[in-house]
């Protein structure tokens, strides 16, 4: 009979192999610093898309704290208005579920599944648009 420590090491080794395979599949073998560069580039592009619709002049003269809150609100609205009306309503419902889960009125599965469903819809649209180009 093998000692329990040996069995534990084998299961850890299997976990490491599975985690490594998962990481390779997700990253397609791209190094972390390259992934970080891609992320920063995509974030700048997205920020540029949304920030072009924000009236930055309206934030002049406000305290840094208030300006930060207003900036977040303006960017939130710029992003929300990019969604279709039906998806805006669905996002508000999902955010309500998140709030209810935060105060422990409901569990986390419903908010998480709602947000994942919305992300899935957006990703499928993005994929269809790329295919049409």
Phi, psi and omega in degrees: 000129182284143177296150184297332178296323179294318179297320179297319180294321179295320179291325177293319178298319177295321177296317179299318180295316179295318179295320179295317178296319178299313181298319178296322180292318181291315186270352184055031177079006181282139181292155185300318181293329177288318177300317180297319177298318177297317180299314180298318179297314180294322179296319178298317179297315180295316179299319178299320179298313183281321184289340179293342181261006182260137177275090184292334181296333181291347181267352182296141175082003179265157178295154182304320181296312181291322179297319179297318179294317180294322178298315178299317179296317179295319177293323176301313180294323178298322178288316181301318184288350174282342179277157173290158179305320180296320180287330175298314180297317180297320178296318178297322176295315180297320178293327174295319176299320178298315179299315179296326178289325179297324179265012173063035173274324175232168178277174183280339183302317182297312177299318182294314179295323179296314180292321177296322177297316179296318177298319178300318177298315180295319179294321179293321176298316180299317180296318179295320179296319178296322180293324181287338180285000000 
